[in-house]
């Protein structure tokens, strides 16, 4: 860990030099990116420097204590040694927390995407339940929610829905929701009372800042068309819906929920940027097997992460073998107990990985 901190300090010094050069300052995009990197590593570097300062004081005092024979001095030195060792231990604890517990995406806004999986209309209704659960949870936390796009099925459930969440700790609290969520219950259309299993897929996408991802206009194909959903006569008479295709990757996003074509385009671009960043990071993480081992599960959306069992009123998170029988409360947006257990498990795994 201290070897990595030494490298961080060297990078910090390098960044300070770069940010004072006229060449970098004249390039706004590059200077913003470097300033962000500097800010991200400032805390662990400051703690590392404080650790080195205290360690030096401690070593010097130990050397002087061996050379002195005055009892009064030795008593004072002994007391100071105890205090310095205590401070050193405190700093080391803070370093571990800053180095292993800090997430580079903490503080970012997110886009939540929910899609119905296996189970037909029942899966769409479950997707709607998850949408309601997350929006109520966001409301409980004082976060703001903005609907980005939605498509419903014949039963009134969601084929897919995406929405942004903005607020303190939104990413930290919701990032573990990515994956396949499974529900076991008797559908309202089931006359025999049989329990069915359906699924919905959740993706948590970080909303990138301008410096995080650059999209070339030439790489985009933008199509407009008439919205097919509700919206009255206005929707039927104007081509307000927008579909954007990122040509290099083939990623397609669409938005038709706003009456304004410009608003739909802006929302679609936000979703596109988040999806491209997610794909880029997924590709990077596959190349870093050690990093993937330190995560709660793989984060892959093909992985079953949680089961909601209605007959037993049970919710089980399979990644950490956590079970609660407060199903109704969870679906009403009260799942802090689950998110805190996941946060704790991730922190423990990262701390363990830092010693390997």
C-alpha positions, -999 to +999 in steps of 0.1 A: +000+000+000+028+024+009+045+017-024+014+027-042+011+058-021+047+067-030+037+065-067+006+086-060+028+113-044+052+113-074+022+116-097+008+144-076+041+163-079+040+157-116+005+170-120+013+202-100+041+208-125+020+202-155-008+224-142+016+253-139+028+251-174+015+275-200+010+247-226-014+228-203-032+259-191-039+269-227-057+235-233-089+238-212-100+202-217-066+188-207-061+211-177-096+202-164-089+165-167-055+169-149-071+191-122-097+165-116-070+138-113-051+160-088-082+165-067-089+128-067-055+119-051-051+149-029-065+133+003-044+101+003-012+121-007-017+146+022-022+117+047+009+099+033+030+131+038+017+135+073+025+099+080+061+105+068+064+136+090+052+118+122+074+088+114+105+110+111+097+128+144+093+094+161+126+080+147+145+112+157+131+111+192+140+075+197+176+082+186+179+112+210+163+091+238+191+065+235+218+092+238+203+111+268+205+100+304+186+128+321+156+111+338+133+141+335+140+143+297+135+106+294+101+108+311+090+136+287+104+118+257+086+086+267+053+104+270+058+121+236+067+087+220+034+073+232+015+103+217+034+101+184+028+063+181-009+070+187-010+097+160+009+074+136-018+047+142-046+071+136-030+083+103-025+047+091-062+040+098-072+071+078-048+061+050-065+027+047-099+043+046-089+069+020-070+044+000-094+015+000-127+030+008-129+060-015-147+054-048-137+075-077-173+078-088-186+089-054-205+122-058-215+115-094-251+115-106-264+083-121-288+070-146-308+039-136-320+016-164-346-012-157-356-037-183-381-066-181-365-100-183-380-135-185-416-138-175-435-118-201-460-093-187-453-103-151-417-094-157-428-059-169-449-055-138-419-064-116-399-039-135-425-013-125-423-024-089-385-019-090-390+016-106-414+025-078-390+011-051-360+031-064-380+063-068-394+060-033-360+053-019-347+084-037-375+104-023-367+092+012-331+103+007-341+138-006-326+130-041-341+143-073-354+119-100-359+127-136-376+103-161-354+099-192-374+074-213-400+047-208-418+020-228-447+000-214-462-034-223-499-044-226-503-050-189-491-015-180-457-027-168-424-014-181-406-031-210-379-007-201-375+026-182-345+048-175-343+078-151-316+100-136-309+103-099-291+133-084-282+137-048-255+131-021-244+094-020-268+084-048-241+064-066-226+049-034-260+037-023-273+024-056-242+011-075-247-024-062-282-027-077-268-036-112-277-071-121-306-095-125-334-091-099-357-121-095-392-122-082-412-152-070-449-147-066-484-156-078-492-133-108-526-116-108-534-134-140-527-169-125-560-187-118-544-218-103-525-199-076-491-212-089-459-193-080-441-179-110-405-167-113-398-136-133-368-113-137-359-077-144-324-063-152-311-032-136-281-011-148-266+017-128-248+041-151-225+069-140-233+102-156-199+113-170-186+148-168-173+165-200-137+156-192-146+119-186-157+112-221-154+130-255-179+121-282-172+133-317-202+147-336-192+128-367-196+095-348-233+102-343-264+095-365-294+114-351-329+104-364-362+121-355-397+105-356-432+108-343-437+096-307-458+065-304-467+069-268-493+092-250-491+129-253-522+140-272-524+157-306-491+175-302-472+142-301-489+129-332-482+160-353-445+167-347-414+146-350-403+152-314-389+118-307-351+113-311-330+083-318-292+086-315-268+059-329-231+059-319-216+046-351-183+032-338-200+010-311-235+006-325-250+018-292-285+032-298-306+053-274-340+069-279-361+094-261-397+105-268-411+115-234-407+153-239-427+174-262-396+193-273-373+176-298-343+195-282-352+182-247-355+146-261-321+150-278-304+163-247-318+135-226-308+109-252-273+123-252-270+120-214-280+083-216-256+077-245-227+092-227-235+071-196-237+039-216-205+046-235-186+052-202-201+020-187-190+000-218-155+015-216-151+008-179-164-028-184-138-034-210-111-020-187-122-040-157-121-073-177-084-066-183-079-061-146-088-094-130-075-084-096-098-053-096-128-075-105-120-098-076-123-069-052-159-061-063-191-074-048-198-099-075-187-091-111-212-063-116-222-082-148-259-078-155-262-114-164-255-122-127-285-129-104-280-105-075-313-105-055-345-125-051-378-111-039-399-140-025-435-129-019-448-162-002-421-160+025-420-121+025-382-126+020-356-106+002-322-122-003-291-107-017-271-136-031-237-118-033-234-115+005-259-141+016-280-114+033-317-121+040-344-099+054-381-107+059-392-071+054-403-075+018-430-049+019-408-023+035-380-029+009-404-025-020-416+008-003-381+021-007-367+011+028-336-009+019-308+009+038-301-023+057-293-041+024-272-012+009-252-007+041-244-045+043-232-043+007-211-012+014-196-029+044-188-061+025-171-041-003-150-021+021-138-053+038-129-069+005-110-038-007-091-037+026-083-074+023-071-069-013-048-040-004-028-064+018-024-090-009 
